[in-house]
């Protein structure tokens, strides 16, 4: 008889945490600058990660002062919807307790960086005071629920947002620990009751769980990267049901072949009134069958991969109160950015502002944070955060058009029409200096790489091609680099692995072009492939499609040399300094 595999250490921490309480309250009262190793795991469920300033490590080590601890605090905002008042409140908190910047995540949330432990309770309490929350934004639970962000005044878009809210509320942790620790300090009814989490159970999920709502013509949430995705089926202008996808995930570990990115697969079709029990069934399947021994293989994608889709469906059917219905044949084809000025359909308008790598900041003559604050105070719009880390100002009257663009211009911010397509279709994770998992730079260096790539694309006459570039400082893939036209993944120090062959809509994984590429060689490594693409592409063929047609071996082989005319980046372009 085989012995069950030993559970990971984190499983024991969760089980003995008294529904996520641990020693967090005591450690806050003690006033140290960081949490213990066990409570460091538990605070994730409350929406915060313990980090340290890696830029300061060397000097502090010389001085014998140890690490400079700080915290990232993440808001959980279903569908990325915030009111004007909430935006202004979060901006105030960023100035008072964090590093003076806001960061839009690739899951439609806000992150604050640089919060010290002494300000952590005030930060989380302040976020709750504006009727937002950080509960479940991190940890082994359902994370922020994504939804197509556009504020179009149609029954379809309105229903997607409503269902995202409903699902987020249904899967929020029920433990009273969050309110006890961060809000009022009073013990909440339920206490240590083992049945307080009817869906998650005492040890919660094996790992994080991600959900998104999309449409065939609007896959801006990257449904193929979600643990669970709902693809809307529209009939006569209304949402009639969903194709349910499961098993997506981008994370992997360098040198560990048993870990890999995986695209979500269609599992079933569910009627509109079945979506909640259908979602609960997937989560309970993951709860019961996910890997609790090896956290590197603890995501739902490995259950689906190891079982195969037929067995997955067979087991999933046992969790449903209705018969399993096959998914419908639907083509996913749209990936809109929603930038610039657009009509909502109700006589009002919205304006999409491109936010490079999601960082809302003031820096020299570039005063994006101030500009957005001025516009939100003046026009009181609803605000939407997009999966591409951009920001939409909604419910605007027609006279706002000229004012918004003038205000942006006066604060040194270019309107989207003045930006290159490769920039607006690029994303990076924060990486160094804040993220403890990062082994290379990303957010601070991608702008310089994009500047260089822009020059290459102009030289080749490819500036009007939509080419998605995503860069991460480690292989965990937070901004989904393994689906993109060009993925750049931190490998070691200033060296990266370059991937090509994905596409904008995210329906295809890319493949490795070259490993251990120094940062300065990233664009030169891509140059021969871009030149061949310019010469030999087929009509309507995108860069990722072209790479897939050639295949990995041909893309890796040397291309014939062609005369190269050096093209300098535009004046003023440079790598952006530290903002993390």
Secondary structure, DSSP 8 states (H G I E B T S, - for coil): --------HHHHHHHTSTTTTTTHHHHHHHT-SS--HHHHHHGGGGTEEEEE-GGGHHHHHHHT----EEEEEE-B-GGGEE-HHHHHHHHHHHHHHSSS-EEE-TTS-EEEEEE-GGGHHHHHHHHHHTT-B-TTSSSSSEEEEEE------SHHHHHHHHHHHHHHHHTS---THHIIIIIS----TTTT-TTS-TTT-TT--SS-EEEEEEETTB-TT-GGGSSEEEEEEEETTEEEEEEEEE--B----TT-TT---B--EEEEEEEGGGHHHHHHHHHHHHHHHS-SS-GGG-SHHHHHHHH-HHHHHHHHHTT-SS--B--------------EEEE-SSS-EEEEE--GGGEE-EETTEEHHHHHHHHHHHH--EEEE-TTS-EEEEEE-TTHHHHHHHHHHHTT---GGGS-HHHHTEEE---TTT-TT-SS--HHHHHHHHHHHHHHHHHTT-TTS---EEEESSTT-TT-GGGSSEEEEEEETTEEEEEE---TT--S--EEEEEEEEGGGHHHHHHHHHHHHHHH--TT--HHHHHHHH-HHHHHS-------------TT--------
